[in-house]
Amino acid sequence: MSVQAVKTNPILIGLTGGIGSGKTTASNYFQSLGIPVIDSDLIVKRLWKENREMVQQIEKTFGFSIQTELDRKKLAKIIFSDPKQREVLNQIVHPYVFQEVEKEKTFYTDRQKIVIDMPLLIEVGYNKKVDYVLVVHVSEDTQKSRLIQRDHLTEIEATKRIQAQMPLDEKKAYADVVLNNETTICDLHHQIDSFLRGLKDEK
C-alpha cells in the first residue's frame, strides 16, 4: 500500500523595508534562488493600468482625472504632503491589492516558500498573515542619499518620502529577521542565505 504525501502549506515570508532601503535587491535575490515573490508594488502598478473601478474611485475621491504621468505626480504630491489624504488613498487601494495577493498565492501552493514583498506589510497588518517578517534596514541618511541619487529628488523631497513611511527603526520591532543593507550586495545575500538555512534546520 502506498503512502500519500501529506500536503503542506508553503511558508509565507513577508519582506518589507523602507523607500531606498534595498528591499528590491533582496526580493530579486529570492527570485534568483527559485523562490516565488508576490510583489505588491507590481500589483499596484497593474491595478492602475487595468482596474478602472479602482481608478474611478480614486478620481471621484480626489476630484480630478488621473490618466497621465502629470496627473499621477499631482496625486503623489498630495499624498506625500498630507498623511490623512495618503490614508484615504490606501483605504481605496489596499483591498484590491489584498485580493490580488490572495489570488497569486493560489498559483504557488506546490512551493515550499513564498515571499510576499510589501512595503506597507506592517502598517496594513499583513505581517499577521505571514510566518516570518524580514525587514531590510539601513540608516535614514543612507535612505536619503540613495533616494536623491536614484530618483533625482531634492533633500526636502527625499525627507518627505521617508517620513511618509513608518521609520525603519520602528519596523525592526516587528521583525523576525533584520537584514542589514548598509554594506555590500554580497553581504545582504549572505544574510538571506543564513535565514533560509535556518528554515531548513527548523524542520
Residue pairs with C-beta under 8 A, 6 or more apart in sequence:
8 112
9 109
10 105
10 108
10 109
10 111
10 112
10 113
10 114
11 112
11 113
11 114
11 131
11 132
11 199
12 105
12 113
12 114
12 116
12 129
12 130
12 131
12 132
13 30
13 35
13 113
13 114
13 115
13 116
13 130
13 131
13 132
13 134
14 115
14 116
14 118
14 121
14 126
14 127
14 129
14 130
14 132
14 133
14 134
15 23
15 26
15 27
15 30
15 37
15 115
15 116
15 117
15 118
15 121
15 134
15 136
16 23
16 117
16 118
16 119
16 120
16 121
16 122
16 127
16 133
16 134
16 135
16 136
16 171
17 23
17 26
17 119
17 135
17 136
17 137
17 168
17 171
17 179
17 181
18 119
18 136
18 138
18 143
18 162
18 165
18 166
18 167
18 168
18 171
19 119
19 143
19 147
19 161
19 162
19 165
20 138
20 142
20 143
20 144
20 146
20 147
20 150
20 158
20 162
21 136
21 137
21 138
21 143
21 168
21 181
22 136
22 138
22 146
22 181
22 188
23 117
23 119
23 136
25 136
25 181
25 185
25 188
26 134
26 136
26 179
26 181
26 188
26 192
27 37
27 39
27 115
27 117
29 188
29 189
29 192
30 37
30 115
30 192
31 37
33 196
35 111
35 113
35 114
35 115
36 107
36 108
36 111
36 113
36 114
36 115
37 114
37 115
37 116
37 117
38 101
38 104
38 105
38 114
38 115
38 116
38 117
39 117
40 97
40 101
40 116
40 117
40 118
40 119
40 120
41 117
41 119
43 97
43 100
43 101
43 104
44 93
44 97
46 100
47 54
47 93
47 96
47 97
47 100
48 54
48 55
48 72
51 96
54 92
54 93
54 96
55 66
57 92
58 66
58 75
58 89
58 92
58 93
59 65
59 66
61 88
61 89
61 92
62 75
62 78
62 85
62 89
64 71
64 74
65 71
66 72
66 75
75 89
78 85
79 85
79 86
79 89
79 164
80 86
80 160
80 161
80 164
81 160
83 164
86 164
90 120
90 124
94 120
94 124
98 126
101 116
101 118
101 126
105 114
108 114
113 199
116 126
116 130
118 124
118 126
119 165
120 126
120 165
121 127
121 130
121 133
122 133
122 166
122 171
122 174
123 165
123 166
127 133
127 174
132 176
132 177
132 195
133 174
133 175
133 176
133 177
134 175
134 176
134 177
134 178
134 179
134 195
135 168
135 171
135 172
135 174
135 175
135 177
135 178
135 179
136 179
136 181
136 188
137 168
137 169
137 171
137 172
137 178
137 179
137 180
137 181
138 146
138 168
138 180
138 181
138 182
139 182
140 162
140 167
140 168
142 182
143 158
143 162
143 168
144 155
144 158
144 159
144 162
147 153
147 158
147 161
147 162
148 154
148 155
148 158
151 158
153 161
172 178
177 191
177 195
179 188
179 191
179 192
179 195
180 187
180 188
180 191
181 188
